[in-house]
Amino acid sequence: MNAPASDPAREPIREPARDAVRILLCDDHAVVRAGLLALLGSAPGIEVVGEAGSGEEAVAMAAHLRPDVVLMDLQLGAGIDGVEATRRIAPTGVHVLVLTTYDTDADITRAIEAGATGYLLKAERPEELFAAIHSAAQGRTTLSPPVASRVMDRMRGAAGPSLTDRERDILGQLAHGLGNREIARALFISEATVKTHLGRIYAKLGVDTRAGAVAVAKEQRLLP
């Protein structure tokens, strides 16, 4: 008895297979690379295409294999470190996702300035790592929460303390060498008000003298 012919209209529609994100691992510890290889082998949509044990090797393999993402450690023993390797790889269009135990301001700043797409700590959960890899492959930035907090703190610090317009006016008068009475007359306020504003300015700038306030204001470009 012949089997009934299949009806194409009733065949289940299969989604086309998506290309996996191609990963190059770079870590100078073979045990760490083996652990990452095993971990990523269980991740959907991720394929490890190579392993590098040094910065120089990572640069050469990235040029040869053209992975989507290089998973980069920062400290790589002898030779160039992960930051320098990132600086050489990033301009080629290959995304670099830093995966490290180091979270100092200096390390984070150097890696980001070198062109890293993301910065992840090795303490993150596997699911976070998988998500970060997929984000990096699309050029989206991913930062571990502690790293993001440090970046935000640095940005706030770079922006300088938040002074009111009146405080900036008084600071400008200080820079011209005026005393409290002269400042009060120039701004049409009382001397008591000037003293109150000065106290707030000192607290925001972390100083306790007029000269210190002017020096910090000039250093942080708070004066016109």
C-alpha positions as CSV (number, residue, x, y, z in Angstrom):
1,M,0.0,0.0,0.0
2,N,1.5,3.3,-1.1
3,A,2.1,5.9,1.5
4,P,0.1,9.1,0.9
5,A,2.0,11.9,-0.8
6,S,2.9,14.7,1.5
7,D,1.0,17.9,1.1
8,P,3.5,20.8,0.9
9,A,0.9,23.1,2.2
10,R,0.7,21.1,5.4
11,E,4.4,20.8,6.0
12,P,5.6,22.8,9.1
13,I,7.2,26.0,8.3
14,R,10.9,26.0,9.4
15,E,12.6,29.2,10.3
16,P,15.9,29.6,8.4
17,A,18.9,28.8,10.6
18,R,20.6,31.9,11.8
19,D,24.3,32.2,11.6
20,A,26.0,31.7,14.9
21,V,28.1,34.5,16.4
22,R,31.7,33.5,15.7
23,I,34.0,33.9,18.8
24,L,37.7,34.1,19.2
25,L,38.9,33.5,22.8
26,C,41.9,35.3,24.1
27,D,43.2,34.3,27.6
28,D,46.7,33.3,28.6
29,H,45.4,30.6,31.0
30,A,44.7,27.3,29.2
31,V,42.4,26.2,32.0
32,V,40.3,29.4,31.6
33,R,40.1,28.9,27.9
34,A,39.0,25.3,28.3
35,G,36.3,26.4,30.8
36,L,35.0,29.1,28.4
37,L,35.1,26.7,25.5
38,A,32.9,24.2,27.4
39,L,30.6,27.0,28.6
40,L,30.1,28.6,25.2
41,G,29.7,25.2,23.6
42,S,26.3,25.0,25.4
43,A,25.2,28.5,24.3
44,P,22.7,28.8,21.5
45,G,23.9,30.8,18.5
46,I,27.5,31.0,19.5
47,E,30.5,29.2,17.9
48,V,34.1,29.4,19.1
49,V,36.3,29.5,16.0
50,G,39.7,29.9,17.7
51,E,41.8,30.3,20.9
52,A,44.6,32.7,21.5
53,G,47.0,32.5,24.4
54,S,48.6,36.0,23.9
55,G,47.8,39.4,22.6
56,E,50.0,39.0,19.5
57,E,48.3,35.7,18.7
58,A,44.9,37.2,19.1
59,V,45.7,40.0,16.7
60,A,47.0,37.6,14.1
61,M,44.1,35.1,14.5
62,A,41.5,37.9,14.4
63,A,43.0,39.1,11.1
64,H,43.0,35.5,9.7
65,L,39.7,34.2,11.1
66,R,37.7,37.4,11.0
67,P,35.4,36.4,14.0
68,D,32.4,38.5,15.0
69,V,33.7,39.0,18.5
70,V,37.0,38.6,20.3
71,L,36.5,37.7,24.0
72,M,39.5,39.4,25.4
73,D,41.2,39.2,28.8
74,L,43.3,42.2,29.9
75,Q,46.3,40.7,31.6
76,L,48.1,38.4,29.2
77,G,51.5,37.7,30.7
78,A,54.4,38.4,28.3
79,G,54.0,40.5,25.2
80,I,51.3,43.0,24.6
81,D,48.3,43.2,27.0
82,G,44.6,43.0,26.2
83,V,44.3,46.7,25.8
84,E,47.0,47.0,23.2
85,A,45.6,43.9,21.4
86,T,42.1,45.6,21.4
87,R,43.6,48.8,20.0
88,R,45.0,46.8,17.1
89,I,41.9,44.7,16.5
90,A,39.1,47.2,16.9
91,P,39.9,49.3,13.8
92,T,39.5,46.2,11.6
93,G,35.8,46.0,12.3
94,V,36.0,43.0,14.7
95,H,34.2,43.7,17.9
96,V,36.2,43.2,21.2
97,L,34.4,42.2,24.4
98,V,36.6,42.5,27.4
99,L,36.1,39.6,29.9
100,T,38.3,40.1,32.9
101,T,38.6,40.2,36.7
102,Y,40.0,43.7,36.7
103,D,37.6,46.6,37.3
104,T,39.8,49.6,38.2
105,D,39.1,52.9,36.7
106,A,42.4,52.9,34.8
107,D,41.7,49.4,33.3
108,I,38.2,50.4,32.3
109,T,39.2,53.7,30.8
110,R,42.1,52.2,28.8
111,A,40.0,49.4,27.4
112,I,37.2,51.7,26.3
113,E,39.5,54.2,24.8
114,A,41.2,51.4,22.9
115,G,37.9,50.6,21.2
116,A,36.4,47.8,23.3
117,T,32.7,47.3,22.5
118,G,31.9,46.0,26.0
119,Y,33.5,45.3,29.3
120,L,32.4,42.3,31.4
121,L,33.6,40.9,34.6
122,K,34.3,37.1,34.9
123,A,31.9,37.0,37.9
124,E,28.9,37.6,35.7
125,R,26.4,34.8,35.2
126,P,26.7,32.7,32.0
127,E,23.4,34.1,30.7
128,E,24.8,37.6,31.0
129,L,27.9,36.6,29.1
130,F,25.9,35.0,26.3
131,A,23.7,38.1,26.0
132,A,26.8,40.4,26.0
133,I,28.3,38.4,23.2
134,H,25.2,38.7,21.0
135,S,25.1,42.5,21.8
136,A,28.8,42.9,21.0
137,A,28.3,41.1,17.7
138,Q,25.8,43.8,16.8
139,G,28.0,46.6,17.9
140,R,26.0,47.4,21.0
141,T,27.8,48.3,24.2
142,T,27.5,46.1,27.3
143,L,29.0,46.9,30.7
144,S,28.9,44.9,33.9
145,P,26.8,46.8,36.5
146,P,29.9,47.6,38.6
147,V,31.7,48.8,35.6
148,A,28.8,50.9,34.4
149,S,28.7,52.5,37.9
150,R,32.4,53.4,37.7
151,V,31.9,54.9,34.2
152,M,29.0,57.0,35.4
153,D,30.9,58.2,38.5
154,R,33.8,59.3,36.3
155,M,31.5,61.1,33.9
156,R,29.9,62.9,36.8
157,G,33.3,63.8,38.2
158,A,34.5,65.0,34.8
159,A,31.5,67.3,34.6
160,G,32.5,69.0,37.8
161,P,30.4,70.0,40.8
162,S,26.9,71.3,40.2
163,L,27.0,75.0,41.0
164,T,23.9,77.3,40.9
165,D,24.1,80.4,38.7
166,R,24.4,82.6,41.8
167,E,27.2,80.5,43.1
168,R,29.0,80.8,39.8
169,D,28.5,84.6,40.0
170,I,30.0,84.8,43.4
171,L,32.9,82.5,42.4
172,G,33.6,84.8,39.5
173,Q,33.7,87.8,41.9
174,L,36.1,85.8,44.1
175,A,38.4,85.3,41.2
176,H,38.6,89.0,40.7
177,G,39.7,89.5,44.3
178,L,36.6,91.0,45.7
179,G,35.7,90.8,49.4
180,N,32.3,89.8,50.8
181,R,31.1,93.5,51.0
182,E,32.2,94.2,47.4
183,I,30.5,91.0,46.2
184,A,27.3,91.9,48.0
185,R,27.2,95.4,46.4
186,A,28.1,94.0,42.9
187,L,25.3,91.4,43.1
188,F,22.8,93.5,45.1
189,I,22.6,91.0,47.9
190,S,23.4,91.1,51.6
191,E,26.8,90.1,53.0
192,A,25.0,87.3,55.0
193,T,23.8,85.9,51.8
194,V,27.3,86.0,50.3
195,K,28.6,84.1,53.3
196,T,25.9,81.5,53.0
197,H,26.7,80.9,49.3
198,L,30.4,80.8,50.0
199,G,29.9,78.0,52.5
200,R,28.0,76.0,49.9
201,I,30.7,76.7,47.3
202,Y,33.4,75.5,49.7
203,A,31.5,72.3,50.4
204,K,30.9,71.5,46.8
205,L,34.5,72.2,45.8
206,G,36.0,70.4,48.8
207,V,38.0,73.5,50.0
208,D,37.9,75.8,53.0
209,T,39.5,79.0,51.7
210,R,38.8,81.6,49.1
211,A,42.1,81.0,47.4
212,G,41.3,77.2,47.3
213,A,37.9,77.8,45.8
214,V,39.4,79.9,43.0
215,A,42.2,77.4,42.3
216,V,39.8,74.5,42.1
217,A,37.4,76.5,39.9
218,K,40.1,77.3,37.5
219,E,41.4,73.7,37.4
220,Q,37.9,72.4,36.7
221,R,37.1,75.2,34.3
222,L,34.2,76.5,36.3
223,L,35.0,80.1,35.5
224,P,34.4,81.8,32.2
